[in-house]
Amino acid sequence: MPSAVSPQWQEKATGFFSTSGVKLKEAGQSAGTFVGEVAKDAKGNVADVAEKVGSAVKTRWAILREPSTRHAMQERLITAAATTGMFFRKGISETKDKVTVGKTKVEEVAKKTAQKSKTILTDIERWQKGVASTDVFGVPIEVTVQRQEFSKLVPHILVKCADYLILSGLNSVDLFKAEGDKKVIQQLVSLYNQDSNASLPEGLNPIDVAFLAKCYLASLPEPLTTFELYDEIKGARSSIHVMKNILKKLPAVNYMTLEFITALLLRVSQKSLLNKMDARAIATEMAPVIMWQKERKPETYRSYWNNLSRSPSKKNMDPAPTYSAWDMLSEESEDMDASSLIPLDDAMPTDFGAIDIVQCLIEQHNAIFTDANETVWR
């Protein structure tokens, strides 16, 4: 096991910290700017009211100086008072409305910033643990492969999931689409975070096994296709030859794992009459965890692998209560925390380009990965 994080990950971590700091600073500046604008608006609004009131008073004073009967003067005084009062009420109401909107906007920015800060700190903690950790989820894929007891350049957890599905799960309806049992998934995550070379328990639902594989891919700090090659890969979907050459630029671990996982997905698609999952349906489900852009990490899977116990028993895998850095950052209970109502990230549009790529990798798998040691199951 290496004794320190590689220079590549030190550079990535440094860039991550820098980017996170800039984002938090920008969020604070945005909130401050908005408050300033609201205050300026409110000040101008009150000045407008004062000017209108002054004009009204001058007009009414001119009226009072004109000769008229007592009755007419009283009527005009009543009208003047009513008009002046209306100006005040309208101006104060508009000011209150603007301040209320400003306060709401600032609170939303603060809540989203706090939530993002928690996520950043959790990721920083995992990166700091780096090679010294036994974790599999949330750890760079090359680190996980380096720690394995066998030489295959594919994470052991994916090999175990694939073998399980090939033997007893390919006919399961909605495989890789249906959501697994959350408690079971969390127990399996804890198992593999304790022992990356563990075997899957017998009798598992294939749906849970497939979802475990999705969760693992989603937990990677960087997708299998890497951020660097995202645009190149996406632009090569119309040419198998170009696609082959671009994929060769991937790190060896990423390339072999991508070949392995798409070989599995090809086998699943070949049973589509039974499992109702053809290549397009599978690609729609798997593209978000195989290929994504920066700032579009599939965070919806985080609850399955974040804040879990690291010491489960294989016989009784119920995780014991534990407290992580994330928990300690929460000063209030989640039930009472208004920020829990705000999603961690804004809803992301569907990346149809990525879906097309993954579908191509499935359907044209044998033609694209001709230079790899093709994955074959008995």
Buried (B, 14 or more C-beta within 10 A) or exposed (E): EEEEBBEEBEEBBEEBBEEBEEBBEEBEEBBEEBBEEBEEBBEEBBEBBEEBBEEBEEEBEEBEEEEEEEEEBEEBEEEBEEBBEEBEEBBEEBBEEBBEEBEEBBBEBBBBBBBBBBBBBBBBBBBEBBBEBBBBBBBBBBBBBEBBEEEBBBBBBBBBBBBBBBEBBBEBEBBBBBEBBEEBBBBBBBBBBBEBEBEBBEEBBBBBBBBBBBBBBBBBBBBBBBEEBBEBBBBBBEEBEBBBEBBEEBBEBBBBBBBBBBBBBBBBBBBBEEBEBBBBBBBBBBBBBBBBBEEBBBBBBBEBBBBBBBEBEEEEBEBEEEEBEBEEEBEEEEEEBEBBEBEBBEEBEEBEBBBBBBBBBBBBBEEBBEEBEEBEEE
